Structures are given as C-alpha cells and as structure tokens.
Amino acid sequence: MANAAALLQWYGTLTPASLDRIGEFYHPHARFKDPFNEVEGIAAIRRIFAHMFETTTDPRFVIGETLAAADRAFVLWEFEFGLRGKPLRVQGATHLAFDAEGLVTVHRDYWDAAEELWQKLPVIGPPVRWLRGRFAANTLARQS
C-alpha cells in the first residue's frame, strides 16, 4: 500500500515540525492505543507525539520489517531516545488499519513496557526485574 510506505517514511524522519503533516496520514477520527495511551482523533494523537518530543531527547523511530495488505499493515520498529541523559531503545510493533482513501483509522502499538522501559529505570527497575524473575517459568528440566 503506497500510503503505508509514505507513513513509515514520515515516522522515520519525524520531527516536531513534521507533526503538522499528521492529517496527510491519519483519518480525523483515527484511534490510537499504546501501553500508556488510548485516544481518538488527530489532535489527540498529535499531542502524544508532541509529548514524546517534550519528554525525551533525540527520539527517532527505526522502521524494520513491514507486512502490508490492501487495508492493513504490521510494522516492526525500534524507538531510540534519551531519558535523563541515558540512551534507551524500545522494540515494538504496530498494527495499522487504513480506510478506502489510505488514511490510518486504527494505530495500535504493541511493546512490553516492563521489559523495554520500566526494568531499565533506576528506581523501579530492580523491583520490576525481580517480579519478572518471580513469574518466569523455570525452563530447566527437572530430573527425577
């Protein structure tokens, strides 16, 4: 889908100034959901990305593998950014649905906030890592 390619190129070069182009890619009533947000409408989606630029340093999306059909796309990506002087990277995926005009109607981001972000932070990282360890399956085979 041609608009998916243009959308992903836009994401790969996203800046605070280029946020004004969001209407070229998103339906006015598009829905967006990620681990922290669930909103509807271009203005609300734009605010999420504006907030990203306000709270992180040098944020950028590195677009990976893309699977696209006529009205759907699934994209793997890495989000690289700085937070309080520390470089971080989040790996995730996005499911996109498009209308007949090629505008995004649904944008759903999938990524593990605990693994990709929380456990890397100084204050909450140790308890998150401990919890993840407590709930992890013991994959070592027990011998009788």
CORTA-V100637 format. One record per helix or strand. SS is the DSSP state (~ for helix, > for strand). FROM is the first residue (numbers start at 0). LEN is the number of residues. Records with the same first field share a line. If there is no record, write none. Layout:
BEGIN
SS->FROM-LEN / FROM-LEN
END
This chain:
BEGIN
~->1-11 / 16-8 / 41-14 / 112-4 / 117-3 / 121-14
>->25-8 / 37-3 / 56-12 / 71-12 / 85-13 / 103-7
END
